[in-house]
C-alpha cells in the first residue's frame, strides 16, 4: 500500500515521506526500502535492521 501511495504522490515532488510503513512491519519495510534505496550502502543499514530481532 505504501508503494501505491508514494507513486500517487510523485506529482507533488516530495523530498521524503516519513514512516510510510510501521517499523514493526519488517516485510513491508523491506519492500519500501528496496524501491527507494539504490546503492549497497543505502541498503546495508536496512538489512542490518531487518536481521536484528525485535526487542521486547
Phi, psi and omega per residue, in radians:
X1 nan -0.671 -3.130
X2 -1.101 -0.657 3.134
X3 -1.137 -0.635 3.091
X4 -1.151 -0.762 3.121
X5 -1.063 -0.791 3.136
X6 -1.067 -0.749 3.131
X7 -1.078 -0.741 3.140
X8 -1.177 -0.514 -3.112
X9 -1.535 -0.072 -3.126
X10 -0.930 -0.703 3.121
X11 -1.046 -0.378 3.127
X12 -1.373 -0.198 3.113
X13 0.933 0.827 3.111
X14 -1.178 2.530 3.109
X15 -1.356 -0.572 3.094
X16 -2.804 2.848 3.021
X17 -2.170 2.012 -3.064
X18 -1.315 2.225 3.103
X19 0.847 1.161 3.102
X20 -1.154 -0.411 3.051
X21 -2.412 2.746 3.096
X22 -1.213 2.501 -3.120
X23 -1.135 -0.395 3.111
X24 -1.251 -0.389 -3.124
X25 -1.553 1.414 -3.012
X26 -1.147 -0.596 3.129
X27 -1.134 -0.781 3.125
X28 -1.189 -0.634 3.115
X29 -1.085 -0.726 3.098
X30 -1.064 -0.753 -3.100
X31 -1.156 -0.797 -3.132
X32 -1.166 -0.772 -3.134
X33 -1.095 -0.715 -3.129
X34 -1.121 -0.487 3.135
X35 -1.431 -0.300 -3.022
X36 -2.077 -0.244 -3.128
X37 -1.892 2.436 -2.973
X38 -2.017 -0.704 -3.083
X39 -1.585 2.863 3.119
X40 -1.147 -0.493 3.122
X41 -1.263 -0.593 3.050
X42 -1.096 -0.742 -3.063
X43 -1.375 -0.377 -3.064
X44 -0.969 -0.862 -3.107
X45 -1.144 -0.588 3.109
X46 -1.171 -0.789 3.123
X47 -1.096 -0.702 3.105
X48 -1.106 -0.705 3.116
X49 -1.117 -0.784 -3.109
X50 -1.163 -0.608 -3.114
X51 -1.305 -0.333 -3.138
X52 -1.446 2.199 3.119
X53 -1.115 2.525 3.114
X54 -1.110 2.451 3.100
X55 -1.592 2.389 -3.091
X56 -1.746 nan nan
